[in-house]
Amino acid sequence: MHPNLVKLFDLTGRVALVTGGSKGLGLAMARVYAEAGADVLISSRHEDELKSAVAQIKEGNTGRVEYLVADMINRDDVRRVADTTIQKFGKVDIVVNNAGSNLPQQIDQIKDSDWDRLIELNLTSCMALTRAVVPSMKQGRWGRIIHISSIMGLASKEGRNAYSATKAALVGMCKATAQDVGHHGITCNCIAPGPFLTDLPGKMLSDAEKKVFADRTALGRWGEPRELAGTALLLGSDAGSYISGTVVVVDGGTLCKTF
């Protein structure tokens, strides 16, 4: 491979912060950043999963990998994640707002407490963490903000009221943030994954429902978490330096199907 091409994706000297980084899509993205040379901090609620993830991320890589136990529904924890990353590494260059959840409910069955929790976790924590790390990015005149939205923010299905609302809102926030930070050498984008067989859909969906999702894709299957890594690397590196304020759909050709 030509050295100039390698340089486009080289993250040596960069620091990546990935929330929800202990498994699934978060782990795959954290791993690819480490492979590209970045130092990485991952957060989630479960220390046992974080320790296992750190070992997987470190395997074959030479950069630093740290973890922090945090619940992104807690504003103090969000601030602590940002402060700790900057304290440990001196800066944040890449932030991936990946932590999130889903609780399917019909519109007339939504509980206030469930709605408020999803809004706080899926949307507000992304704003709060981005707000906290942007000053570091501005100081370095370089930054990559990546929100993990969903194709459920661009389309939807029954019972996904709160989830779709939060994922669509991330897209709107992304478009505004891109304009706020662009003059400082910082980009902001959303990735909208389609059917990826991670823990959340694995536990939430029946085998029959999983098949329906697979059949909805053009490729006829669920995605593997590693198949999101290339998009995360593109948007997190110099290769994606002129991509900002947009949504990159990674869905195996789900939204392109009408019937």
The 8 nearest C-alpha neighbors of each residue, nearest first, counted from 0:
[[1, 2, 4, 5, 3, 6, 7, 8],
 [0, 2, 4, 3, 5, 6, 7, 8],
 [3, 1, 5, 4, 6, 0, 7, 9],
 [4, 2, 6, 5, 1, 7, 0, 8],
 [5, 3, 7, 6, 2, 1, 0, 8],
 [4, 6, 2, 3, 7, 8, 9, 1],
 [7, 5, 9, 3, 4, 8, 2, 237],
 [6, 8, 238, 237, 4, 5, 9, 3],
 [7, 9, 6, 236, 5, 238, 237, 10],
 [10, 8, 6, 35, 11, 7, 5, 36],
 [11, 9, 36, 37, 35, 13, 12, 8],
 [10, 12, 36, 37, 13, 9, 35, 38],
 [11, 13, 37, 10, 14, 36, 38, 9],
 [14, 12, 37, 10, 11, 92, 38, 15],
 [13, 15, 38, 92, 91, 37, 39, 93],
 [14, 16, 93, 39, 94, 92, 38, 91],
 [15, 17, 94, 40, 39, 41, 93, 95],
 [18, 16, 95, 41, 20, 94, 29, 40],
 [19, 17, 42, 20, 98, 97, 96, 41],
 [18, 20, 98, 43, 25, 97, 42, 21],
 [19, 21, 25, 26, 41, 18, 17, 42],
 [20, 22, 49, 52, 26, 48, 19, 43],
 [23, 21, 26, 20, 25, 24, 52, 19],
 [22, 24, 197, 26, 25, 224, 27, 198],
 [23, 25, 224, 27, 26, 28, 22, 227],
 [26, 24, 20, 28, 27, 19, 23, 22],
 [25, 27, 22, 20, 29, 21, 28, 23],
 [28, 26, 24, 30, 225, 25, 29, 224],
 [29, 27, 228, 25, 31, 30, 26, 24],
 [30, 28, 26, 32, 27, 31, 25, 17],
 [29, 31, 56, 33, 27, 28, 32, 26],
 [32, 30, 34, 28, 33, 29, 228, 35],
 [33, 31, 35, 29, 34, 30, 37, 28],
 [32, 34, 37, 36, 30, 35, 31, 38],
 [35, 33, 31, 32, 36, 60, 30, 37],
 [34, 36, 32, 10, 33, 9, 37, 31],
 [35, 37, 11, 10, 33, 34, 62, 9],
 [38, 36, 33, 13, 10, 11, 32, 14],
 [37, 39, 14, 63, 62, 64, 33, 15],
 [40, 38, 64, 15, 14, 16, 37, 63],
 [39, 41, 65, 16, 66, 64, 15, 17],
 [42, 40, 66, 20, 17, 18, 16, 67],
 [43, 41, 67, 18, 66, 68, 20, 19],
 [42, 44, 19, 68, 69, 45, 21, 18],
 [43, 45, 69, 68, 70, 46, 42, 19],
 [46, 44, 48, 47, 43, 49, 68, 21],
 [47, 45, 49, 48, 68, 50, 44, 43],
 [46, 48, 50, 49, 45, 51, 52, 21],
 [47, 49, 51, 46, 50, 45, 21, 52],
 [48, 50, 21, 46, 52, 51, 47, 53],
 [51, 49, 53, 47, 52, 48, 46, 54],
 [50, 52, 48, 54, 49, 53, 47, 55],
 [51, 53, 49, 55, 21, 54, 50, 48],
 [54, 52, 56, 50, 55, 51, 57, 49],
 [53, 55, 57, 51, 52, 56, 58, 50],
 [56, 54, 52, 58, 53, 57, 51, 30],
 [55, 57, 30, 53, 54, 58, 52, 33],
 [58, 56, 60, 54, 55, 53, 59, 64],
 [57, 59, 55, 60, 56, 54, 61, 53],
 [58, 60, 57, 61, 34, 56, 55, 33],
 [61, 59, 57, 58, 62, 34, 33, 56],
 [62, 60, 63, 59, 57, 36, 33, 58],
 [63, 61, 38, 60, 37, 36, 64, 33],
 [62, 64, 38, 39, 65, 61, 57, 37],
 [63, 65, 39, 40, 38, 53, 62, 57],
 [66, 64, 40, 39, 41, 63, 53, 67],
 [67, 65, 41, 40, 42, 49, 68, 64],
 [66, 68, 42, 69, 41, 43, 65, 80],
 [67, 69, 44, 43, 42, 46, 45, 66],
 [70, 68, 44, 43, 76, 42, 67, 71],
 [69, 71, 44, 72, 73, 76, 43, 68],
 [70, 72, 73, 77, 124, 120, 69, 76],
 [71, 73, 120, 70, 119, 74, 124, 116],
 [72, 74, 71, 76, 75, 70, 77, 124],
 [75, 73, 77, 76, 72, 78, 71, 124],
 [76, 74, 78, 77, 73, 79, 71, 80],
 [77, 75, 79, 73, 74, 78, 69, 70],
 [78, 76, 74, 80, 79, 75, 71, 128],
 [77, 79, 75, 81, 76, 80, 82, 74],
 [80, 78, 76, 82, 77, 81, 83, 75],
 [79, 81, 77, 83, 78, 82, 76, 84],
 [82, 80, 78, 84, 79, 83, 132, 131],
 [83, 81, 79, 85, 84, 80, 86, 78],
 [84, 82, 86, 80, 85, 81, 79, 87],
 [83, 85, 87, 81, 86, 82, 88, 80],
 [84, 86, 90, 89, 82, 88, 83, 87],
 [85, 87, 83, 84, 89, 88, 82, 90],
 [88, 86, 84, 85, 83, 89, 90, 82],
 [89, 87, 85, 90, 86, 84, 14, 91],
 [88, 90, 85, 86, 87, 91, 84, 135],
 [91, 89, 85, 88, 135, 92, 14, 84],
 [90, 92, 14, 93, 135, 85, 15, 132],
 [93, 91, 142, 14, 13, 136, 15, 143],
 [94, 92, 15, 143, 142, 91, 144, 16],
 [93, 95, 16, 144, 15, 17, 145, 96],
 [96, 94, 17, 145, 97, 146, 16, 144],
 [97, 95, 146, 125, 18, 147, 98, 145],
 [96, 98, 147, 18, 19, 95, 25, 99],
 [99, 97, 19, 18, 96, 121, 71, 100],
 [100, 98, 121, 120, 97, 101, 19, 117],
 [99, 101, 121, 117, 102, 98, 120, 199],
 [102, 100, 162, 103, 99, 117, 199, 159],
 [101, 103, 104, 100, 162, 159, 113, 161],
 [104, 102, 158, 159, 101, 105, 160, 162],
 [105, 103, 158, 109, 108, 106, 102, 159],
 [104, 106, 158, 108, 107, 109, 157, 103],
 [107, 105, 108, 109, 104, 160, 158, 159],
 [106, 108, 105, 109, 104, 110, 158, 160],
 [109, 107, 105, 106, 104, 110, 158, 111],
 [110, 108, 104, 106, 107, 105, 111, 114],
 [111, 109, 113, 112, 114, 108, 115, 104],
 [110, 112, 114, 113, 115, 109, 116, 108],
 [111, 113, 115, 110, 114, 116, 109, 117],
 [114, 112, 116, 110, 115, 111, 117, 109],
 [113, 115, 111, 117, 116, 112, 161, 118],
 [116, 114, 118, 112, 113, 117, 111, 119],
 [115, 117, 119, 113, 118, 114, 120, 112],
 [118, 116, 120, 114, 119, 121, 115, 113],
 [117, 119, 115, 122, 116, 121, 120, 165],
 [118, 120, 123, 116, 117, 72, 122, 121],
 [121, 119, 72, 117, 124, 118, 122, 99],
 [120, 122, 99, 118, 117, 119, 165, 123],
 [123, 121, 118, 125, 165, 124, 119, 120],
 [122, 124, 119, 126, 125, 127, 120, 118],
 [123, 125, 127, 126, 120, 122, 71, 128],
 [126, 124, 123, 122, 128, 127, 96, 129],
 [125, 127, 123, 129, 124, 128, 130, 122],
 [128, 126, 124, 130, 125, 129, 123, 131],
 [129, 127, 131, 125, 130, 126, 77, 124],
 [130, 128, 126, 131, 132, 127, 133, 125],
 [129, 131, 127, 128, 133, 132, 126, 134],
 [130, 132, 128, 129, 133, 81, 127, 78],
 [133, 131, 129, 135, 134, 130, 81, 128],
 [132, 134, 136, 135, 130, 131, 129, 137],
 [135, 133, 137, 136, 132, 138, 131, 130],
 [136, 134, 138, 133, 137, 132, 90, 91],
 [137, 135, 133, 142, 139, 138, 134, 141],
 [138, 136, 140, 134, 139, 135, 183, 133],
 [137, 139, 135, 136, 140, 134, 141, 183],
 [138, 140, 136, 141, 137, 135, 142, 92],
 [141, 139, 137, 184, 183, 138, 136, 142],
 [142, 140, 184, 185, 139, 136, 137, 92],
 [141, 143, 185, 92, 136, 93, 186, 184],
 [142, 144, 93, 186, 235, 185, 187, 92],
 [145, 143, 187, 94, 93, 186, 95, 188],
 [144, 146, 95, 188, 189, 187, 94, 96],
 [147, 145, 189, 96, 95, 148, 190, 188],
 [146, 148, 190, 97, 189, 96, 191, 145],
 [147, 149, 191, 166, 190, 146, 189, 169],
 [150, 148, 191, 151, 192, 152, 166, 193],
 [149, 151, 153, 152, 191, 193, 192, 154],
 [152, 150, 155, 149, 154, 163, 153, 166],
 [151, 153, 167, 166, 163, 150, 149, 154],
 [154, 152, 150, 151, 167, 155, 149, 163],
 [155, 153, 151, 152, 150, 156, 163, 254],
 [156, 154, 151, 163, 159, 152, 153, 157],
 [157, 155, 159, 158, 154, 151, 160, 163],
 [156, 158, 159, 105, 155, 160, 104, 103],
 [157, 159, 105, 104, 103, 160, 156, 106],
 [158, 160, 103, 162, 157, 163, 161, 156],
 [161, 159, 163, 162, 158, 164, 106, 104],
 [160, 162, 164, 163, 159, 114, 165, 117],
 [163, 161, 159, 165, 164, 160, 101, 166],
 [162, 164, 152, 166, 151, 165, 160, 161],
 [163, 165, 161, 167, 162, 166, 160, 168],
 [166, 164, 168, 162, 163, 167, 122, 121],
 [165, 167, 152, 148, 163, 169, 168, 164],
 [168, 166, 152, 170, 164, 169, 165, 163],
 [167, 169, 165, 171, 170, 166, 164, 172],
 [170, 168, 172, 166, 167, 171, 173, 148],
 [171, 169, 173, 167, 168, 172, 174, 189],
 [172, 170, 168, 174, 173, 169, 175, 167],
 [171, 173, 169, 175, 174, 170, 176, 168],
 [174, 172, 170, 176, 171, 175, 244, 169],
 [173, 175, 244, 171, 177, 172, 176, 170],
 [176, 174, 172, 178, 177, 173, 179, 171],
 [177, 175, 179, 173, 178, 174, 172, 180],
 [178, 176, 187, 244, 174, 175, 179, 180],
 [177, 179, 176, 175, 181, 180, 174, 244],
 [180, 178, 176, 177, 181, 175, 182, 183],
 [181, 179, 183, 185, 177, 178, 182, 176],
 [180, 182, 185, 183, 178, 184, 177, 186],
 [183, 181, 184, 180, 185, 179, 178, 140],
 [184, 182, 140, 181, 185, 180, 137, 141],
 [183, 185, 141, 140, 181, 182, 142, 186],
 [186, 184, 142, 181, 141, 183, 180, 143],
 [187, 185, 243, 143, 177, 181, 144, 142],
 [188, 186, 144, 177, 243, 244, 145, 173],
 [189, 187, 145, 244, 245, 243, 173, 246],
 [190, 188, 246, 146, 145, 147, 148, 245],
 [189, 191, 247, 147, 246, 148, 248, 192],
 [190, 192, 149, 248, 148, 150, 247, 249],
 [193, 191, 249, 149, 250, 150, 248, 190],
 [192, 194, 250, 150, 249, 195, 149, 191],
 [195, 193, 221, 222, 250, 196, 212, 192],
 [196, 194, 222, 221, 197, 223, 193, 224],
 [195, 197, 221, 201, 222, 200, 194, 223],
 [196, 198, 23, 199, 195, 201, 200, 224],
 [199, 197, 201, 200, 202, 196, 23, 22],
 [198, 200, 201, 202, 197, 203, 100, 101],
 [201, 199, 203, 202, 204, 198, 197, 196],
 [202, 200, 198, 199, 203, 197, 204, 196],
 [201, 203, 200, 199, 204, 198, 205, 197],
 [202, 204, 200, 201, 199, 205, 198, 102],
 [205, 203, 200, 208, 202, 201, 209, 206],
 [204, 206, 208, 207, 209, 203, 202, 201],
 [207, 205, 209, 208, 210, 204, 211, 201],
 [206, 208, 210, 205, 209, 211, 204, 212],
 [207, 209, 211, 205, 210, 206, 204, 212],
 [210, 208, 206, 212, 211, 207, 204, 205],
 [209, 211, 213, 207, 208, 212, 214, 206],
 [212, 210, 208, 214, 209, 213, 215, 207],
 [211, 213, 215, 209, 210, 214, 208, 194],
 [214, 212, 220, 210, 219, 221, 215, 211],
 [215, 213, 219, 211, 212, 216, 210, 220],
 [216, 214, 212, 213, 253, 211, 217, 219],
 [217, 215, 253, 252, 219, 218, 214, 251],
 [216, 218, 252, 219, 251, 253, 215, 256],
 [219, 217, 216, 220, 251, 252, 213, 214],
 [218, 220, 214, 216, 213, 217, 215, 221],
 [219, 221, 213, 218, 222, 216, 214, 251],
 [222, 220, 194, 213, 195, 196, 223, 219],
 [221, 223, 195, 194, 196, 224, 220, 226],
 [222, 224, 225, 226, 195, 196, 221, 227],
 [225, 223, 24, 226, 227, 23, 27, 195],
 [224, 226, 228, 27, 227, 223, 24, 28],
 [227, 225, 224, 223, 228, 222, 229, 230],
 [228, 226, 225, 230, 229, 224, 231, 24],
 [229, 227, 231, 28, 225, 230, 226, 27],
 [230, 228, 232, 231, 227, 233, 226, 31],
 [229, 231, 233, 232, 228, 227, 234, 190],
 [232, 230, 228, 234, 229, 233, 235, 28],
 [233, 231, 235, 229, 230, 234, 236, 228],
 [234, 232, 230, 239, 231, 235, 238, 236],
 [233, 235, 239, 231, 232, 236, 230, 143],
 [236, 234, 232, 143, 233, 231, 93, 239],
 [237, 235, 238, 8, 233, 234, 239, 232],
 [236, 238, 240, 7, 239, 8, 235, 233],
 [237, 239, 7, 236, 233, 240, 8, 234],
 [240, 238, 234, 233, 237, 242, 241, 236],
 [239, 241, 237, 242, 238, 236, 186, 234],
 [242, 240, 239, 243, 186, 238, 237, 234],
 [243, 241, 239, 240, 186, 244, 245, 234],
 [244, 242, 186, 187, 188, 245, 177, 241],
 [245, 243, 174, 177, 188, 187, 173, 242],
 [244, 246, 188, 243, 189, 247, 174, 242],
 [245, 247, 189, 190, 188, 248, 191, 170],
 [246, 248, 190, 191, 189, 249, 245, 188],
 [247, 249, 191, 250, 190, 192, 246, 150],
 [250, 248, 192, 193, 191, 251, 247, 227],
 [249, 251, 193, 252, 192, 253, 248, 194],
 [252, 250, 216, 218, 253, 217, 249, 193],
 [251, 253, 217, 216, 250, 255, 254, 218],
 [254, 252, 216, 255, 250, 215, 251, 256],
 [253, 255, 256, 252, 250, 150, 257, 216],
 [254, 256, 253, 252, 257, 217, 216, 251],
 [257, 255, 254, 258, 253, 252, 217, 215],
 [256, 258, 255, 254, 253, 215, 216, 217],
 [257, 256, 215, 255, 254, 253, 214, 216]]
